[in-house]
Amino acid sequence: MIYLFADSPNGFINHDSFGNVQDIRPGGLNWNRASRGMMHEVTPVADAAPVRGLQIFLLSPIGYIPPAEAEANDYRQLASQATKVEV
């Protein structure tokens, strides 16, 4: 999970091996369920200020789950049956 602080002067661009490209803006949240089979690269927007935020790795309590990605620039809460994350 990547969360950029709302006052971050820059954002990230996320590219994954499924061909998705996401713009993670200040105040945004990006959730990757990497598992097996997904690679991704997260880089700051070129020629801009540093990025301020958090990257947090979570272990799923239910074991293997297929890879997925969610763009959640306006989300402050993500939930499933087993997990709830609120920013």
C-alpha positions as YAML, in Angstrom:
chain: A
units: angstrom
residues:
- id: 1
  name: MET
  ca: [0.00, 0.00, 0.00]
- id: 2
  name: ILE
  ca: [1.29, 3.47, -0.85]
- id: 3
  name: TYR
  ca: [-0.23, 6.53, 0.77]
- id: 4
  name: LEU
  ca: [0.96, 10.01, -0.20]
- id: 5
  name: PHE
  ca: [0.49, 12.73, 2.36]
- id: 6
  name: ALA
  ca: [-1.95, 15.41, 1.22]
- id: 7
  name: ASP
  ca: [0.76, 18.07, 1.52]
- id: 8
  name: SER
  ca: [3.31, 16.07, -0.52]
- id: 9
  name: PRO
  ca: [4.85, 18.36, -3.17]
- id: 10
  name: ASN
  ca: [4.92, 15.55, -5.75]
- id: 11
  name: GLY
  ca: [3.25, 12.29, -6.74]
- id: 12
  name: PHE
  ca: [4.19, 8.88, -8.10]
- id: 13
  name: ILE
  ca: [3.63, 7.06, -11.39]
- id: 14
  name: ASN
  ca: [2.98, 3.32, -10.94]
- id: 15
  name: HIS
  ca: [3.59, 0.87, -13.83]
- id: 16
  name: ASP
  ca: [2.78, -2.82, -13.48]
- id: 17
  name: SER
  ca: [3.38, -5.97, -15.51]
- id: 18
  name: PHE
  ca: [-0.33, -6.11, -16.47]
- id: 19
  name: GLY
  ca: [0.15, -2.89, -18.48]
- id: 20
  name: ASN
  ca: [-1.59, -0.58, -15.99]
- id: 21
  name: VAL
  ca: [-0.25, 2.93, -15.43]
- id: 22
  name: GLN
  ca: [-1.52, 4.91, -12.45]
- id: 23
  name: ASP
  ca: [-0.94, 8.45, -11.30]
- id: 24
  name: ILE
  ca: [-0.81, 8.51, -7.49]
- id: 25
  name: ARG
  ca: [-1.43, 12.10, -6.45]
- id: 26
  name: PRO
  ca: [-0.86, 13.80, -3.08]
- id: 27
  name: GLY
  ca: [-3.55, 12.53, -0.70]
- id: 28
  name: GLY
  ca: [-3.88, 9.38, -2.82]
- id: 29
  name: LEU
  ca: [-3.78, 5.74, -1.85]
- id: 30
  name: ASN
  ca: [-2.59, 2.89, -4.09]
- id: 31
  name: TRP
  ca: [-3.29, -0.70, -3.08]
- id: 32
  name: ASN
  ca: [-1.41, -3.57, -4.76]
- id: 33
  name: ARG
  ca: [-2.26, -7.15, -3.98]
- id: 34
  name: ALA
  ca: [0.96, -8.44, -5.50]
- id: 35
  name: SER
  ca: [0.92, -12.06, -4.36]
- id: 36
  name: ARG
  ca: [2.50, -13.98, -7.25]
- id: 37
  name: GLY
  ca: [2.60, -12.92, -10.87]
- id: 38
  name: MET
  ca: [2.69, -9.12, -10.69]
- id: 39
  name: MET
  ca: [5.69, -6.83, -10.89]
- id: 40
  name: HIS
  ca: [5.44, -3.09, -10.52]
- id: 41
  name: GLU
  ca: [7.62, -0.01, -10.52]
- id: 42
  name: VAL
  ca: [6.78, 3.18, -8.67]
- id: 43
  name: THR
  ca: [8.70, 6.34, -9.60]
- id: 44
  name: PRO
  ca: [8.30, 10.00, -8.67]
- id: 45
  name: VAL
  ca: [6.87, 12.31, -11.32]
- id: 46
  name: ALA
  ca: [9.90, 13.38, -13.37]
- id: 47
  name: ASP
  ca: [11.53, 16.76, -12.82]
- id: 48
  name: ALA
  ca: [9.41, 17.57, -9.78]
- id: 49
  name: ALA
  ca: [9.83, 17.93, -6.02]
- id: 50
  name: PRO
  ca: [10.43, 15.03, -3.61]
- id: 51
  name: VAL
  ca: [7.55, 12.77, -2.55]
- id: 52
  name: ARG
  ca: [6.28, 12.48, 1.03]
- id: 53
  name: GLY
  ca: [4.30, 9.42, 2.02]
- id: 54
  name: LEU
  ca: [4.31, 5.86, 3.32]
- id: 55
  name: GLN
  ca: [4.80, 2.49, 1.70]
- id: 56
  name: ILE
  ca: [3.44, -0.31, 3.87]
- id: 57
  name: PHE
  ca: [3.63, -4.04, 3.19]
- id: 58
  name: LEU
  ca: [0.83, -6.18, 4.66]
- id: 59
  name: LEU
  ca: [0.71, -9.95, 4.94]
- id: 60
  name: SER
  ca: [-2.66, -11.37, 3.96]
- id: 61
  name: PRO
  ca: [-4.08, -13.61, 6.69]
- id: 62
  name: ILE
  ca: [-5.82, -15.80, 4.09]
- id: 63
  name: GLY
  ca: [-2.71, -16.98, 2.22]
- id: 64
  name: TYR
  ca: [-2.40, -16.87, -1.56]
- id: 65
  name: ILE
  ca: [-4.80, -14.62, -3.43]
- id: 66
  name: PRO
  ca: [-4.59, -13.65, -7.11]
- id: 67
  name: PRO
  ca: [-2.72, -10.42, -7.89]
- id: 68
  name: ALA
  ca: [-4.76, -7.26, -8.33]
- id: 69
  name: GLU
  ca: [-4.44, -3.51, -8.18]
- id: 70
  name: ALA
  ca: [-6.80, -0.77, -7.09]
- id: 71
  name: GLU
  ca: [-6.46, 2.91, -7.82]
- id: 72
  name: ALA
  ca: [-7.88, 4.68, -4.84]
- id: 73
  name: ASN
  ca: [-6.83, 8.33, -5.03]
- id: 74
  name: ASP
  ca: [-10.03, 9.36, -3.24]
- id: 75
  name: TYR
  ca: [-10.32, 6.41, -0.85]
- id: 76
  name: ARG
  ca: [-9.60, 6.69, 2.83]
- id: 77
  name: GLN
  ca: [-10.77, 3.17, 3.69]
- id: 78
  name: LEU
  ca: [-10.36, -0.21, 2.00]
- id: 79
  name: ALA
  ca: [-12.04, -3.29, 3.45]
- id: 80
  name: SER
  ca: [-12.57, -6.97, 2.81]
- id: 81
  name: GLN
  ca: [-13.92, -9.79, 4.94]
- id: 82
  name: ALA
  ca: [-10.52, -10.31, 6.56]
- id: 83
  name: THR
  ca: [-8.95, -6.84, 6.55]
- id: 84
  name: LYS
  ca: [-9.81, -3.19, 7.00]
- id: 85
  name: VAL
  ca: [-7.40, -0.32, 6.31]
- id: 86
  name: GLU
  ca: [-8.38, 3.25, 7.08]
- id: 87
  name: VAL
  ca: [-6.20, 6.31, 6.48]
...
